[in-house]
Amino acid sequence: MLVSIHKQLLTTLLFFLVGVSVNAQVISLQQCLDSAKAHNRMLQVARNNTLIGTEKHKEATANLIPKITINADYKYFFDLPTQLMPLSTFNPNAPVGQFKEAQFGVPHNIGANVQLTMPLYNPQIYGAIQTTKVAQELSQLQYQKSEEQVYVEISNLYYNAQIINKQLEFVDSNITNSERLLKNMKLLKVQQMAKGSDVGKIELQLAQLQTQKLTANGKLLQLLNALKFNMGMDLSKQLEVDRNISLIQETEYKTNNPIDITIANTQQKLALTELQNSKRSRLPSLSLIGSYGTTGFGYDTKPNDFLKFFPVNFAGVQLSYPIFAGTVTLRKINQKKLELKNSEIQKSIATEQNNIQIQNATIQKDIAKQSISTTQLQISQAQTIYNQVLLQQKQGLATLTDVLLADTALREAQQNYVTAMVDYLKADLELKKATGNILINK
């Protein structure tokens, strides 16, 4: 009964998988990476951030371009400005120290001009240009970092899908073995050479294998969905990974600057630039200024009403020199010095961690490579032993326990092989990342 239920569930899933694989496109790892580079949304965001960094640098550079503004204003004075004038202005004999109020101007005042401002030397503008240039480099490195993360993620998903396909091959082989064993046990039971409990044990084992296959197929579908998502592919489209697992050819990866260390170097460069800019903010700035305009005065009481305009034009230079900013600049400089020290420490940490990663990945890869060769031989030997014990059991020369022990040894060898493959592919990927070869050798 238990076997029948599992067969029904497995048949349902296999029907779906067969329908998928009929129209599924077998896609290579490189094709997955190419699709992700064009359609992955995380990379699209990273590319936009790079463009934002470029625009910020252009914005900082644009501050060197002359600025032209048009200004216009109109004022109506309900009360004209009042000024005190010495009384001697009106009466030469008036005593010193006495004043007379006087209102100047007319109620209507109109002003319009075109102003030009152009920095001749401004340390803050030049500092911003330098800072945004380094920030632009950092955003480009962040894009490479995102691209590397996508590469690692897709590679892991692809390798895991290949491993599950290999596990399914082993499960199918084990199901075939169990079905042969179950057939033998049923014949022996008919001949009263085996117990009903012995048949039950094999049926239970077969049900467990079918459950294992059902679970593995479910995991495979999940991995393929995750792979399609990272590729930017529609989830309704069908694909299948290459079932042949090709071990990475022995390559001595040349150590390049890993992206993490390059980012740490650039962050240190950015901190140094910001520190220099804080120090330069104490320097004077010089600008060219100019104005071309007119001023109008009007009086609206008859019979003396009038509206007259007079030109107001000038050109000159303006010097601005900060003398004292309340120790604000000093505090900023101290902050930037501490940030620079932190960036140096982070760079040192990243370098040491990278060296450790290279050593660990190299060791793990060598061990996994040896394990793959060993486990392949073990699988071959375990399969041979299982076939021999199964034949002996059919002839009455071996017990069911002997067969189950041989079957367990075969499964352990298969699992050890799968584990070694996972360790090898994972170690190779980590080694490529630690040596800075992810984007070079993809």
ABEGO torsion letter per residue (X at the ends): XAAAAAAAAAAAAAAAAAAAAAABBBBBAAAAAAAAAAABAAAAAAAAAAAAAAAAAAAAAAAABBBBBBBBBBBBBABBBBBBBBAAAABAABBBGBBBBBBBEBABBBBBBBBBBBBABBAAAAAAAAAAAAAAAAAAAAAAAAAAAAAAAAAAAAAAAAAAAAAAAAAAAAAAAAAAAAAAAAAAAAAGABBAAAAAAAAAAAAAAAAAAAAAAAAAAAAAAAAAAAAGBBAABBBBBBABBBBBBBBBBBBBBBAAAAAAAAAAAAAAAAAAAAAAAABBBBBBBBBBBBBBBBBABOAABBBBBBBBBBBBBBBBBBABAGGAAAAAAAAAAAAAAAAAAAAAAAAAAAAAAAAAAAAAAAAAAAAAAAAAAAAAAAAAAAAAAAAAAAAGABBAAAAAAAAAAAAAAAAAAAAAAAAAAAAAAAAAAAAGAAAAAX
